[in-house]
Amino acid sequence: MAFWRTLLDRAGFAPAEPGTATRSDQREHGRTPALRAAALEQILQEHVAALGSDHPRTITSRNNLASKYAQIGRREAAVAQFEQALRDAAAHYGEDHGQTDVVRENLAWSYEDSGRHAEAAEQWETLLKRRDEHLGPVAGDTVAARSRLAINYRKSGRYDAAIAHYEKAIEDAGVPEAREDLRLGLSLACASASRDEDGIQQLRMVLAQRRRRLGARHLDHLLVQHRLGRAYTQAGRLEDAVETLHTAYFNGLSAAGDPDIRMLTLRMRRDLAGALSALGRHREAAALF
């Protein structure tokens, strides 16, 4: 995302992705995040009074305050400040300016962090259109915007639109690992749209890729194998579910020295017992407990 981060750096803006917004601010002057937020509020008030709301320095100050709010969990306050910053940036720079889109992306992340996925999708739609026009469909930033749009469509119940954008992002993504993640998202969208077999197909593709790349006992492979077993169960393919979960369970047991795999193995055992029970194989299910 080098192009957009360059714009961000030139503006002095802080990114607002949840969990990474202004990490370095915690160390500034030894202040706590709450004290830093209070200092940023004062700076913003001074800039508004001296320069006006739509001055570049004021916009930067408001963006940084919103980022701090997002970092410390004041989600609605962050959204309100980013919304104002976007209005001011559009008034000063114009709707199509790169600086405006930096604020727009921050607002999109903040909407996501607040669970307002339909509103986040509106912002990602605009960002995707801009990046598609200026950078082309296969640029990393464009694919990233499309994937965020797909995620927010899925989380807001627009499953067919999510599926279409996941498929396009998979087609355009240049990194195999990124395509795997997109296929996992596509599988969720397909399951939500009652397209169980399509979702299963995506999981099978990711499973084969991760087995080749990571091996059968790697956590990331086992996580997908577990998901595939559960997808088979949901689709009523119980024999396939038992076979998949049985294999995943024993692969997990052989790597149970890893605490994350050990916890996953307990969940796989539970789901394997459930699939066996659903098939009427109660004695085998009981033996797992």
C-alpha positions as CSV (number, residue, x, y, z in Angstrom):
1,M,0.0,0.0,0.0
2,A,3.0,2.2,-0.7
3,F,1.2,4.9,-2.8
4,W,-1.5,5.6,-0.2
5,R,0.9,5.4,2.7
6,T,3.0,8.0,1.0
7,L,0.1,10.4,0.8
8,L,-0.6,9.7,4.4
9,D,2.9,10.6,5.4
10,R,2.9,13.8,3.4
11,A,-0.3,14.9,5.1
12,G,1.0,14.0,8.6
13,F,-2.1,11.8,8.9
14,A,-2.1,8.8,11.2
15,P,-3.6,5.5,10.0
16,A,-6.7,4.4,11.8
17,E,-6.7,0.6,11.3
18,P,-7.9,-0.9,14.5
19,G,-5.0,-2.0,16.7
20,T,-2.4,-0.1,14.7
21,A,-3.7,3.4,14.6
22,T,-1.1,5.5,16.4
23,R,1.0,3.0,18.2
24,S,4.0,5.3,18.6
25,D,1.9,8.0,20.3
26,Q,1.9,5.9,23.5
27,R,5.6,6.6,24.0
28,E,5.4,10.3,23.2
29,H,6.5,12.4,26.2
30,G,5.8,9.4,28.4
31,R,2.1,10.2,28.3
32,T,-0.7,7.7,28.7
33,P,-3.1,7.3,25.7
34,A,-5.8,9.2,27.6
35,L,-3.5,12.1,28.3
36,R,-2.3,12.1,24.7
37,A,-5.9,12.3,23.6
38,A,-6.5,15.3,25.8
39,A,-3.5,17.0,24.4
40,L,-4.7,16.3,20.8
41,E,-8.1,17.7,21.7
42,Q,-6.5,20.9,22.8
43,I,-4.4,21.2,19.7
44,L,-7.5,20.7,17.5
45,Q,-9.4,23.4,19.4
46,E,-6.6,25.8,18.9
47,H,-6.3,25.1,15.2
48,V,-10.1,25.4,14.7
49,A,-10.0,28.8,16.5
50,A,-7.0,30.1,14.7
51,L,-7.2,28.5,11.2
52,G,-10.8,27.3,10.7
53,S,-12.2,23.8,10.4
54,D,-11.1,23.0,6.8
55,H,-7.5,24.2,7.0
56,P,-5.0,21.4,6.3
57,R,-3.4,21.6,9.7
58,T,-6.8,21.4,11.4
59,I,-7.8,18.4,9.2
60,T,-4.5,16.7,10.2
61,S,-5.1,17.4,13.9
62,R,-8.7,16.1,13.7
63,N,-7.5,13.0,11.9
64,N,-4.9,12.3,14.5
65,L,-7.3,12.8,17.4
66,A,-9.8,10.4,15.7
67,S,-7.0,7.9,15.3
68,K,-6.1,8.2,19.0
69,Y,-9.8,7.7,19.9
70,A,-9.9,4.6,17.8
71,Q,-6.8,3.3,19.5
72,I,-8.1,3.7,23.0
73,G,-11.5,2.2,22.2
74,R,-13.6,5.4,21.9
75,R,-15.2,4.1,18.7
76,E,-18.1,6.4,18.3
77,A,-16.0,9.5,19.1
78,A,-13.5,8.3,16.5
79,V,-16.2,7.9,13.9
80,A,-17.6,11.4,14.6
81,Q,-14.2,13.0,14.2
82,F,-13.3,11.1,11.0
83,E,-16.7,12.0,9.5
84,Q,-16.0,15.7,10.2
85,A,-12.5,15.4,8.9
86,L,-13.8,13.8,5.7
87,R,-16.3,16.7,5.2
88,D,-13.5,19.2,5.8
89,A,-11.0,17.5,3.5
90,A,-13.6,17.3,0.7
91,A,-14.3,21.0,1.1
92,H,-10.6,22.0,1.1
93,Y,-9.0,19.4,-1.3
94,G,-12.0,18.2,-3.3
95,E,-13.8,14.8,-3.3
96,D,-11.4,13.2,-5.7
97,H,-8.1,14.3,-4.0
98,G,-5.8,11.7,-2.6
99,Q,-5.7,13.4,0.8
100,T,-9.4,13.2,1.1
101,D,-9.2,9.5,0.4
102,V,-6.7,9.0,3.2
103,V,-9.3,10.3,5.6
104,R,-12.0,8.3,3.8
105,E,-10.0,5.1,4.4
106,N,-9.5,5.9,8.1
107,L,-13.3,6.4,8.4
108,A,-13.9,3.1,6.6
109,W,-11.7,1.3,9.1
110,S,-13.4,3.1,12.0
111,Y,-16.9,2.1,10.8
112,E,-15.7,-1.5,10.6
113,D,-14.3,-1.3,14.1
114,S,-17.7,0.0,15.3
115,G,-19.6,-2.8,13.5
116,R,-21.2,-0.4,11.0
117,H,-20.4,-2.5,8.0
118,A,-23.0,-1.1,5.6
119,E,-21.5,2.4,6.1
120,A,-18.0,1.0,5.8
121,A,-18.9,-0.6,2.5
122,E,-20.0,2.8,1.2
123,Q,-16.6,4.2,1.8
124,W,-14.8,1.2,0.4
125,E,-16.9,1.4,-2.7
126,T,-15.6,5.0,-3.3
127,L,-12.0,4.0,-2.5
128,L,-12.2,1.0,-4.8
129,K,-13.5,3.1,-7.7
130,R,-10.7,5.7,-7.2
131,R,-8.0,3.0,-7.0
132,D,-9.3,1.1,-9.9
133,E,-9.2,4.2,-12.1
134,H,-5.8,5.5,-10.9
135,L,-3.9,2.4,-10.2
136,G,-5.6,-0.4,-12.2
137,P,-7.5,-3.5,-11.0
138,V,-4.4,-5.7,-10.1
139,A,-2.6,-3.1,-8.0
140,G,-2.2,-4.3,-4.4
141,D,-4.1,-1.3,-3.0
142,T,-7.0,-1.9,-5.4
143,V,-7.2,-5.6,-4.5
144,A,-7.0,-4.6,-0.8
145,A,-9.9,-2.2,-1.2
146,R,-11.9,-4.8,-3.0
147,S,-11.3,-7.4,-0.4
148,R,-12.4,-5.0,2.4
149,L,-15.5,-4.2,0.4
150,A,-16.3,-7.9,0.0
151,I,-15.8,-8.4,3.8
152,N,-18.2,-5.6,4.6
153,Y,-20.8,-6.7,2.1
154,R,-20.7,-10.1,3.7
155,K,-21.0,-8.8,7.2
156,S,-23.9,-6.5,6.2
157,G,-25.8,-9.3,4.5
158,R,-25.1,-8.5,0.9
159,Y,-23.9,-12.0,0.1
160,D,-24.2,-12.0,-3.7
161,A,-22.3,-8.8,-4.0
162,A,-19.6,-10.1,-1.5
163,I,-19.2,-13.2,-3.6
164,A,-18.7,-11.3,-6.8
165,H,-16.0,-9.1,-5.3
166,Y,-14.2,-12.0,-3.6
167,E,-14.1,-13.7,-6.9
168,K,-12.7,-10.6,-8.7
169,A,-10.2,-10.1,-5.9
170,I,-9.0,-13.7,-6.2
171,E,-8.6,-13.2,-9.9
172,D,-6.5,-10.0,-9.5
173,A,-4.5,-10.9,-6.4
174,G,-0.8,-11.4,-7.1
175,V,0.3,-13.2,-3.9
176,P,-0.7,-16.9,-3.4
177,E,-1.2,-16.4,0.4
178,A,-3.5,-13.5,-0.3
179,R,-5.6,-15.6,-2.6
180,E,-5.9,-18.3,0.1
181,D,-7.2,-15.7,2.6
182,L,-9.7,-14.4,0.0
183,R,-10.9,-17.9,-0.7
184,L,-11.5,-18.4,3.0
185,G,-13.6,-15.2,2.9
186,L,-15.4,-16.4,-0.2
187,S,-16.2,-19.7,1.5
188,L,-17.9,-17.8,4.4
189,A,-19.9,-15.7,1.9
190,C,-21.0,-18.8,0.0
191,A,-22.1,-20.5,3.2
192,S,-24.1,-17.5,4.3
193,A,-25.8,-17.5,0.8
194,S,-26.7,-21.2,1.3
195,R,-24.2,-22.2,-1.4
196,D,-22.6,-24.9,0.7
197,E,-21.0,-26.8,-2.1
198,D,-19.3,-23.7,-3.5
199,G,-18.0,-22.9,-0.1
200,I,-16.7,-26.4,0.4
201,Q,-14.9,-26.2,-3.0
202,Q,-13.0,-23.0,-1.8
203,L,-12.0,-24.7,1.4
204,R,-10.7,-27.8,-0.4
205,M,-8.6,-25.6,-2.7
206,V,-7.1,-23.7,0.3
207,L,-6.5,-27.0,2.1
208,A,-4.6,-28.5,-0.8
209,Q,-2.5,-25.4,-1.2
210,R,-1.6,-25.2,2.5
211,R,-0.8,-28.9,2.7
212,R,1.8,-28.4,0.0
213,R,3.1,-25.2,1.4
214,L,3.1,-25.9,5.1
215,G,2.5,-29.6,5.7
216,A,-0.4,-31.5,7.2
217,R,0.5,-30.7,10.9
218,H,0.9,-26.9,10.6
219,L,-1.7,-24.9,12.6
220,D,-2.9,-22.9,9.5
221,H,-3.5,-26.2,7.6
222,L,-5.3,-27.8,10.6
223,L,-7.6,-24.7,11.0
224,V,-8.8,-25.0,7.4
225,Q,-9.2,-28.8,7.7
226,H,-11.3,-28.2,10.8
227,R,-13.4,-25.7,8.9
228,L,-13.9,-28.1,6.0
229,G,-15.1,-30.8,8.4
230,R,-17.6,-28.4,9.9
231,A,-18.7,-27.3,6.4
232,Y,-19.3,-30.9,5.4
233,T,-21.4,-31.4,8.6
234,Q,-23.5,-28.3,7.8
235,A,-24.0,-29.5,4.2
236,G,-25.2,-32.9,5.5
237,R,-22.2,-34.7,4.1
238,L,-21.6,-36.6,7.3
239,E,-19.3,-39.3,6.0
240,D,-17.1,-36.7,4.5
241,A,-17.2,-34.7,7.7
242,V,-16.2,-37.8,9.8
243,E,-13.3,-38.6,7.4
244,T,-12.0,-35.0,7.4
245,L,-12.3,-34.4,11.1
246,H,-10.8,-37.8,11.9
247,T,-7.7,-37.0,9.8
248,A,-7.5,-33.5,11.3
249,Y,-7.9,-34.8,14.8
250,F,-5.0,-37.3,14.5
251,N,-2.8,-34.8,12.8
252,G,-3.5,-32.4,15.6
253,L,-2.7,-35.1,18.2
254,S,0.7,-35.6,16.6
255,A,1.5,-31.9,16.9
256,A,-0.2,-31.3,20.3
257,G,3.0,-29.9,21.8
258,D,1.9,-26.5,20.3
259,P,-0.6,-25.0,22.7
260,D,-2.7,-23.5,19.9
261,I,-2.9,-26.9,18.2
262,R,-3.7,-28.6,21.5
263,M,-6.7,-26.2,22.0
264,L,-7.8,-26.7,18.3
265,T,-7.6,-30.5,18.8
266,L,-10.1,-30.4,21.6
267,R,-12.5,-28.6,19.3
268,M,-11.9,-31.0,16.5
269,R,-12.6,-34.0,18.9
270,R,-15.9,-32.4,19.9
271,D,-17.0,-31.8,16.3
272,L,-15.8,-35.3,15.3
273,A,-17.9,-36.8,18.1
274,G,-20.9,-34.8,16.9
275,A,-20.6,-36.0,13.3
276,L,-20.2,-39.6,14.5
277,S,-23.3,-39.2,16.7
278,A,-25.3,-37.7,13.8
279,L,-24.4,-40.8,11.7
280,G,-25.7,-43.1,14.5
281,R,-22.1,-44.2,15.5
282,H,-22.7,-43.5,19.1
283,R,-20.2,-45.9,20.6
284,E,-17.4,-44.3,18.6
285,A,-18.6,-40.9,19.5
286,A,-18.7,-41.8,23.2
287,A,-15.1,-43.2,23.0
288,L,-13.9,-39.7,22.3
289,F,-14.9,-38.5,25.8
